[in-house]
Amino acid sequence: MCLRGACGGLGLVFCVDRSLGSPFAKQNPDGILQELISSGCLKIYVKEINNLVATTEEEREGLRRANRATAKLLQDLAKLARPGVTTGDLNDYAMDYIAQLGATPVFATEEGFPGCINTSVNDVAVHGVPGKQKLKIGDVLSIDAGMLLDGYAGDSTITVAIGKINPKHQRLIEIAREAMMAGIQAARPGKRIGDIGYAIQKVAWSHGYDVVREYIGHGLGHVMHERPDVPNVGRAGTGPVMPEGLVITIEPTLVEKSARMRVDADGWSVRTRDGGWAAQFEHTVIVSQQGAEILSTL
C-alpha cells in the first residue's frame, strides 16, 4: 500500500530510516518511475518508520486481537464473494465490520486508498480498487484487508476462487499459499530476512511461477507499515538478522507468467503486463524460537 494516487498523479512513499541517515524508496513500480519524474506528476510523501519487537504479553495480545479480527473479516468476505457480487459490495461489508469494532480502516485513512480493502481480480496482482466490477464464475479474487484496533495493526490477504475455476488457476492459488507458508517457516530468531525470500522463491520457481518483486512484506505494530522490508525473493543468509519477537508480514504474490507489472489509470490497481493471472497470500507473524506465531488466523 505504499504507492498511491493523488490529484491525478501517483505518489511514491519514501520511508525515512534514521539509522541509515537517508530516505530510500519503499516501492519502485517497474517502467513508470522515470516517466513520472519527467512529466512532473510524481508526488513524494515522507513518513517515519519504526519497528515493533513484541516483548510483552500486552503487545502480543493486542496484535493477536487486531489480526484475529482481520482474519474473521476475510473469512466473512470469502463467503460473500460469489458470482454477481461486486467488489464494492465486499468493501461496503468491510467498512461496516470495521466500524462496528470501533477500529480504523487504515488502507483508506493512513494510505489514502479509495477503499478499506484491496480487491484484485485475475490479472490484477495487488491493490485492486473495489467498485462496480461484478465477480463471475471462474474469477480468482485476492482480498487484502487491514485495520488498526486498539492501537495495533492487523494485516492479511487471501485468494479465493469464484465458483468453479480453471484447474491451472486453482494450482496457482495452492502454490501461492504454499510459498507463503515456506516463508513463514523460514522466519526464526537468528535467521536473516533474505532466508524468507529465498524460501518463497524456491517454492514458486520450482513450480514454474514467478514472484512479484516490487510489492513486499513489512514490519507491523502500532502502524500498518514499519521496517524491516520483507522481500519475496532473496539470497539465503543475507539481510537483517531477525530477533525474537519481531513482527512482520509475509505476503508473496505469484504470477503465471512474467512478474513485470503496470499500474492502471486509477493510480492503484497493479496488473501483469502480459495478462497472466496472480494469487497472493499474507499472514502477520511474530518471530519465535518455537516457530513463527501466525497472528492472522482463527
One Martini backbone bead per residue (centre of mass of N, CA, C, O) as a GRO file, in nm:
protein
  298
    1MET     BB    1   0.051   0.065   0.012
    2CYS     BB    2   0.274   0.289  -0.102
    3LEU     BB    3   0.117   0.340  -0.359
    4ARG     BB    4  -0.035   0.652  -0.474
    5GLY     BB    5  -0.311   0.849  -0.556
    6ALA     BB    6  -0.297   1.210  -0.646
    7CYS     BB    7  -0.411   1.457  -0.830
    8GLY     BB    8  -0.360   1.260  -1.094
    9GLY     BB    9  -0.129   1.109  -0.954
   10LEU     BB   10   0.165   0.975  -0.817
   11GLY     BB   11   0.287   0.818  -0.523
   12LEU     BB   12   0.601   0.811  -0.345
   13VAL     BB   13   0.715   0.643  -0.079
   14PHE     BB   14   0.938   0.760   0.166
   15CYS     BB   15   1.137   0.592   0.400
   16VAL     BB   16   1.270   0.699   0.705
   17ASP     BB   17   1.586   0.580   0.807
   18ARG     BB   18   1.785   0.687   1.058
   19SER     BB   19   2.009   0.463   1.050
   20LEU     BB   20   2.087   0.551   0.744
   21GLY     BB   21   2.040   0.879   0.679
   22SER     BB   22   1.827   0.800   0.445
   23PRO     BB   23   1.624   0.774   0.193
   24PHE     BB   24   1.401   0.515   0.072
   25ALA     BB   25   1.245   0.314  -0.151
   26LYS     BB   26   0.963   0.123  -0.118
   27GLN     BB   27   0.881   0.176  -0.422
   28ASN     BB   28   0.936   0.059  -0.786
   29PRO     BB   29   0.767   0.070  -1.046
   30ASP     BB   30   0.776  -0.072  -1.336
   31GLY     BB   31   0.823   0.173  -1.594
   32ILE     BB   32   0.728   0.471  -1.435
   33LEU     BB   33   0.922   0.663  -1.285
   34GLN     BB   34   1.061   0.834  -1.509
   35GLU     BB   35   0.800   0.940  -1.635
   36LEU     BB   36   0.698   1.091  -1.384
   37ILE     BB   37   0.933   1.281  -1.345
   38SER     BB   38   0.925   1.413  -1.630
   39SER     BB   39   0.610   1.510  -1.600
   40GLY     BB   40   0.558   1.607  -1.286
   41CYS     BB   41   0.359   1.365  -1.132
   42LEU     BB   42   0.536   1.330  -0.886
   43LYS     BB   43   0.469   1.239  -0.551
   44ILE     BB   44   0.598   1.309  -0.230
   45TYR     BB   45   0.625   1.099   0.058
   46VAL     BB   46   0.688   1.127   0.413
   47LYS     BB   47   0.788   0.877   0.661
   48GLU     BB   48   0.807   0.728   0.946
   49ILE     BB   49   0.997   0.453   1.091
   50ASN     BB   50   0.944   0.151   1.267
   51ASN     BB   51   0.980  -0.116   1.516
   52LEU     BB   52   0.827  -0.413   1.645
   53VAL     BB   53   0.910  -0.576   1.949
   54ALA     BB   54   0.743  -0.829   2.107
   55THR     BB   55   0.785  -0.849   2.469
   56THR     BB   56   0.489  -0.839   2.558
   57GLU     BB   57   0.177  -0.959   2.627
   58GLU     BB   58   0.023  -0.705   2.549
   59GLU     BB   59   0.130  -0.685   2.261
   60ARG     BB   60   0.051  -0.966   2.162
   61GLU     BB   61  -0.255  -0.941   2.220
   62GLY     BB   62  -0.310  -0.696   2.043
   63LEU     BB   63  -0.223  -0.837   1.778
   64ARG     BB   64  -0.419  -1.071   1.790
   65ARG     BB   65  -0.683  -0.912   1.780
   66ALA     BB   66  -0.638  -0.761   1.511
   67ASN     BB   67  -0.583  -1.026   1.337
   68ARG     BB   68  -0.840  -1.182   1.400
   69ALA     BB   69  -1.031  -0.969   1.287
   70THR     BB   70  -0.917  -0.986   1.001
   71ALA     BB   71  -0.972  -1.290   0.956
   72LYS     BB   72  -1.280  -1.271   0.992
   73LEU     BB   73  -1.331  -1.084   0.757
   74LEU     BB   74  -1.219  -1.274   0.538
   75GLN     BB   75  -1.413  -1.502   0.590
   76ASP     BB   76  -1.667  -1.344   0.516
   77LEU     BB   77  -1.580  -1.255   0.226
   78ALA     BB   78  -1.551  -1.541   0.109
   79LYS     BB   79  -1.861  -1.602   0.134
   80LEU     BB   80  -1.957  -1.343  -0.041
   81ALA     BB   81  -1.787  -1.439  -0.289
   82ARG     BB   82  -1.993  -1.416  -0.567
   83PRO     BB   83  -2.170  -1.430  -0.823
   84GLY     BB   84  -2.265  -1.077  -0.875
   85VAL     BB   85  -2.076  -0.960  -0.690
   86THR     BB   86  -1.923  -0.682  -0.583
   87THR     BB   87  -1.644  -0.522  -0.473
   88GLY     BB   88  -1.812  -0.302  -0.329
   89ASP     BB   89  -1.972  -0.488  -0.145
   90LEU     BB   90  -1.728  -0.585   0.015
   91ASN     BB   91  -1.643  -0.305   0.117
   92ASP     BB   92  -1.901  -0.240   0.273
   93TYR     BB   93  -1.875  -0.467   0.474
   94ALA     BB   94  -1.599  -0.384   0.587
   95MET     BB   95  -1.678  -0.108   0.693
   96ASP     BB   96  -1.888  -0.209   0.897
   97TYR     BB   97  -1.710  -0.400   1.056
   98ILE     BB   98  -1.497  -0.193   1.150
   99ALA     BB   99  -1.695   0.004   1.286
  100GLN     BB  100  -1.812  -0.200   1.500
  101LEU     BB  101  -1.520  -0.223   1.641
  102GLY     BB  102  -1.372   0.066   1.641
  103ALA     BB  103  -1.199   0.081   1.396
  104THR     BB  104  -0.942   0.135   1.146
  105PRO     BB  105  -0.916   0.201   0.795
  106VAL     BB  106  -0.597   0.227   0.690
  107PHE     BB  107  -0.600   0.235   0.386
  108ALA     BB  108  -0.775   0.501   0.380
  109THR     BB  109  -0.630   0.685   0.606
  110GLU     BB  110  -0.312   0.636   0.573
  111GLU     BB  111  -0.293   0.581   0.236
  112GLY     BB  112  -0.553   0.680   0.047
  113PHE     BB  113  -0.734   0.461  -0.028
  114PRO     BB  114  -1.037   0.370  -0.223
  115GLY     BB  115  -1.061   0.185   0.045
  116CYS     BB  116  -1.052  -0.098   0.291
  117ILE     BB  117  -0.991  -0.286   0.045
  118ASN     BB  118  -0.845  -0.524  -0.161
  119THR     BB  119  -0.949  -0.608  -0.513
  120SER     BB  120  -0.801  -0.872  -0.694
  121VAL     BB  121  -0.849  -0.959  -1.039
  122ASN     BB  122  -0.663  -1.191  -1.178
  123ASP     BB  123  -0.435  -0.970  -1.332
  124VAL     BB  124  -0.452  -0.847  -1.056
  125ALA     BB  125  -0.218  -0.842  -0.805
  126VAL     BB  126  -0.257  -0.547  -0.667
  127HIS     BB  127  -0.460  -0.291  -0.545
  128GLY     BB  128  -0.751  -0.330  -0.592
  129VAL     BB  129  -1.036  -0.149  -0.671
  130PRO     BB  130  -1.329  -0.103  -0.539
  131GLY     BB  131  -1.660  -0.163  -0.712
  132LYS     BB  132  -1.854  -0.253  -1.002
  133GLN     BB  133  -1.733  -0.520  -1.019
  134LYS     BB  134  -1.829  -0.833  -1.125
  135LEU     BB  135  -1.844  -1.139  -1.031
  136LYS     BB  136  -1.732  -1.452  -1.179
  137ILE     BB  137  -1.709  -1.738  -1.306
  138GLY     BB  138  -1.352  -1.810  -1.270
  139ASP     BB  139  -1.248  -1.627  -1.073
  140VAL     BB  140  -0.974  -1.448  -0.913
  141LEU     BB  141  -0.955  -1.344  -0.562
  142SER     BB  142  -0.795  -1.083  -0.392
  143ILE     BB  143  -0.784  -1.011  -0.031
  144ASP     BB  144  -0.698  -0.709   0.137
  145ALA     BB  145  -0.671  -0.663   0.492
  146GLY     BB  146  -0.711  -0.379   0.729
  147MET     BB  147  -0.631  -0.261   1.071
  148LEU     BB  148  -0.700  -0.053   1.365
  149LEU     BB  149  -0.683  -0.198   1.701
  150ASP     BB  150  -0.612  -0.066   1.988
  151GLY     BB  151  -0.314   0.018   1.854
  152TYR     BB  152  -0.328  -0.223   1.638
  153ALA     BB  153  -0.226  -0.413   1.366
  154GLY     BB  154  -0.392  -0.557   1.077
  155ASP     BB  155  -0.280  -0.817   0.828
  156SER     BB  156  -0.433  -0.967   0.529
  157THR     BB  157  -0.440  -1.241   0.275
  158ILE     BB  158  -0.656  -1.371   0.017
  159THR     BB  159  -0.744  -1.642  -0.211
  160VAL     BB  160  -1.027  -1.689  -0.433
  161ALA     BB  161  -1.277  -1.876  -0.572
  162ILE     BB  162  -1.521  -1.836  -0.834
  163GLY     BB  163  -1.627  -2.101  -0.829
  164LYS     BB  164  -1.544  -2.261  -1.103
  165ILE     BB  165  -1.212  -2.329  -1.200
  166ASN     BB  166  -0.930  -2.343  -1.340
  167PRO     BB  167  -0.689  -2.565  -1.258
  168LYS     BB  168  -0.446  -2.368  -1.298
  169HIS     BB  169  -0.558  -2.160  -1.087
  170GLN     BB  170  -0.573  -2.345  -0.845
  171ARG     BB  171  -0.269  -2.400  -0.838
  172LEU     BB  172  -0.177  -2.114  -0.793
  173ILE     BB  173  -0.309  -2.084  -0.518
  174GLU     BB  174  -0.164  -2.320  -0.374
  175ILE     BB  175   0.131  -2.218  -0.420
  176ALA     BB  176   0.104  -1.946  -0.282
  177ARG     BB  177   0.050  -2.067  -0.004
  178GLU     BB  178   0.307  -2.237   0.013
  179ALA     BB  179   0.506  -2.000  -0.007
  180MET     BB  180   0.421  -1.858   0.249
  181MET     BB  181   0.481  -2.095   0.444
  182ALA     BB  182   0.782  -2.105   0.381
  183GLY     BB  183   0.842  -1.822   0.488
  184ILE     BB  184   0.744  -1.873   0.778
  185GLN     BB  185   0.947  -2.108   0.843
  186ALA     BB  186   1.201  -1.898   0.807
  187ALA     BB  187   1.097  -1.743   1.070
  188ARG     BB  188   1.376  -1.696   1.281
  189PRO     BB  189   1.582  -1.662   1.515
  190GLY     BB  190   1.892  -1.563   1.349
  191LYS     BB  191   1.778  -1.521   1.098
  192ARG     BB  192   1.721  -1.395   0.772
  193ILE     BB  193   1.539  -1.220   0.553
  194GLY     BB  194   1.647  -1.372   0.295
  195ASP     BB  195   1.526  -1.652   0.377
  196ILE     BB  196   1.236  -1.591   0.299
  197GLY     BB  197   1.265  -1.530  -0.005
  198TYR     BB  198   1.402  -1.796  -0.074
  199ALA     BB  199   1.167  -1.984   0.006
  200ILE     BB  200   0.960  -1.866  -0.186
  201GLN     BB  201   1.108  -1.891  -0.463
  202LYS     BB  202   1.155  -2.194  -0.457
  203VAL     BB  203   0.860  -2.271  -0.486
  204ALA     BB  204   0.775  -2.109  -0.732
  205TRP     BB  205   0.998  -2.200  -0.939
  206SER     BB  206   0.943  -2.514  -0.916
  207HIS     BB  207   0.639  -2.444  -1.057
  208GLY     BB  208   0.670  -2.193  -1.278
  209TYR     BB  209   0.674  -1.931  -1.112
  210ASP     BB  210   0.644  -1.599  -1.028
  211VAL     BB  211   0.766  -1.303  -0.848
  212VAL     BB  212   0.682  -1.023  -0.701
  213ARG     BB  213   0.895  -0.754  -0.613
  214GLU     BB  214   0.767  -0.463  -0.529
  215TYR     BB  215   0.564  -0.626  -0.338
  216ILE     BB  216   0.586  -0.643   0.018
  217GLY     BB  217   0.685  -0.697   0.312
  218HIS     BB  218   0.654  -0.606   0.675
  219GLY     BB  219   0.640  -0.433   0.928
  220LEU     BB  220   0.445  -0.443   1.246
  221GLY     BB  221   0.207  -0.258   1.478
  222HIS     BB  222   0.099   0.058   1.543
  223VAL     BB  223   0.140   0.032   1.239
  224MET     BB  224   0.131  -0.093   0.923
  225HIS     BB  225   0.422   0.039   0.838
  226GLU     BB  226   0.732  -0.113   0.891
  227ARG     BB  227   1.018  -0.220   0.986
  228PRO     BB  228   1.109  -0.440   0.777
  229ASP     BB  229   1.170  -0.542   0.486
  230VAL     BB  230   1.001  -0.827   0.295
  231PRO     BB  231   1.104  -0.999   0.061
  232ASN     BB  232   1.011  -1.252  -0.200
  233VAL     BB  233   1.316  -1.237  -0.255
  234GLY     BB  234   1.642  -1.416  -0.212
  235ARG     BB  235   1.927  -1.465  -0.005
  236ALA     BB  236   2.071  -1.670   0.179
  237GLY     BB  237   2.213  -1.504   0.457
  238THR     BB  238   2.064  -1.227   0.420
  239GLY     BB  239   2.030  -0.958   0.594
  240PRO     BB  240   1.861  -0.910   0.856
  241VAL     BB  241   1.829  -1.001   1.171
  242MET     BB  242   1.606  -1.196   1.356
  243PRO     BB  243   1.431  -1.134   1.629
  244GLU     BB  244   1.275  -1.185   1.897
  245GLY     BB  245   0.942  -1.057   1.829
  246LEU     BB  246   0.916  -1.002   1.548
  247VAL     BB  247   0.701  -0.808   1.331
  248ILE     BB  248   0.553  -0.956   1.034
  249THR     BB  249   0.501  -0.978   0.691
  250ILE     BB  250   0.390  -1.243   0.463
  251GLU     BB  251   0.341  -1.157   0.090
  252PRO     BB  252   0.307  -1.329  -0.170
  253THR     BB  253   0.316  -1.288  -0.533
  254LEU     BB  254   0.190  -1.488  -0.786
  255VAL     BB  255   0.267  -1.577  -1.132
  256GLU     BB  256   0.234  -1.729  -1.435
  257LYS     BB  257   0.442  -1.536  -1.560
  258SER     BB  258   0.527  -1.237  -1.564
  259ALA     BB  259   0.644  -0.978  -1.319
  260ARG     BB  260   0.550  -0.755  -1.489
  261MET     BB  261   0.426  -0.428  -1.429
  262ARG     BB  262   0.120  -0.223  -1.408
  263VAL     BB  263  -0.055   0.082  -1.382
  264ASP     BB  264  -0.344   0.201  -1.363
  265ALA     BB  265  -0.546   0.480  -1.403
  266ASP     BB  266  -0.625   0.478  -1.086
  267GLY     BB  267  -0.323   0.449  -0.936
  268TRP     BB  268  -0.333   0.128  -0.813
  269SER     BB  269  -0.375  -0.094  -0.999
  270VAL     BB  270  -0.185  -0.400  -1.033
  271ARG     BB  271  -0.074  -0.545  -1.337
  272THR     BB  272  -0.005  -0.750  -1.570
  273ARG     BB  273   0.137  -0.719  -1.884
  274ASP     BB  274   0.055  -1.030  -2.000
  275GLY     BB  275  -0.218  -1.141  -1.835
  276GLY     BB  276  -0.141  -1.286  -1.599
  277TRP     BB  277  -0.217  -1.447  -1.325
  278ALA     BB  278  -0.292  -1.402  -0.967
  279ALA     BB  279  -0.158  -1.472  -0.626
  280GLN     BB  280  -0.232  -1.403  -0.270
  281PHE     BB  281  -0.058  -1.419   0.049
  282GLU     BB  282  -0.116  -1.332   0.411
  283HIS     BB  283   0.078  -1.294   0.713
  284THR     BB  284   0.099  -1.233   1.052
  285VAL     BB  285   0.402  -1.239   1.254
  286ILE     BB  286   0.591  -1.394   1.518
  287VAL     BB  287   0.902  -1.431   1.611
  288SER     BB  288   1.008  -1.771   1.706
  289GLN     BB  289   1.154  -2.050   1.844
  290GLN     BB  290   0.877  -2.225   1.787
  291GLY     BB  291   0.790  -2.053   1.568
  292ALA     BB  292   0.591  -1.882   1.388
  293GLU     BB  293   0.334  -1.673   1.483
  294ILE     BB  294   0.012  -1.676   1.375
  295LEU     BB  295  -0.220  -1.409   1.385
  296SER     BB  296  -0.401  -1.434   1.102
  297THR     BB  297  -0.603  -1.639   1.272
  298LEU     BB  298  -0.866  -1.879   1.398
   0.00000   0.00000   0.00000
